[in-house]
Amino acid sequence: MKLYIDGMTCEHCKMRVEKALKEIKGVKKAEVNLDNGTAEVETKKEISFDTFKSAIEDAGYTLVRVE
């Protein structure tokens, strides 16, 4: 799935968001693309929008949408 994230501006932001996503139980893989403000996430199970939103907001960014 693809997450659209607002507020990332540098490599530190990218690493912080990847770390936050990987700490969510059930996330197998998370790769952030700083250029287009997205994260590609592979999961082992269904994870709610609110779970992603909370993790990203706790890291200091905004989850715009999930596709």
SULCOR-V443041 format. One record per backbone hydrogen bond with DSSP energy under -0.5 kcal/mol. CO is the residue of the C=O (numbers start at 1). NH is the residue of the N-H. Records with the same first field share a line. If there is no record, write none. Layout:
BEGIN
CO->NH, NH
END
This chain:
BEGIN
1->41
2->67
3->5, 39
4->64, 65
6->62
10->14
11->15
12->16
13->17
14->18
15->19
16->20
17->21
18->22
19->23
21->24
24->27
26->28, 44, 45
29->42
31->40
32->34
33->37, 38
37->5
38->33
39->3, 41
40->31
42->28, 29
48->52
49->53
50->54
51->55
52->56
53->57
54->58
55->59
56->60, 61
57->60
62->6, 64
65->4
END
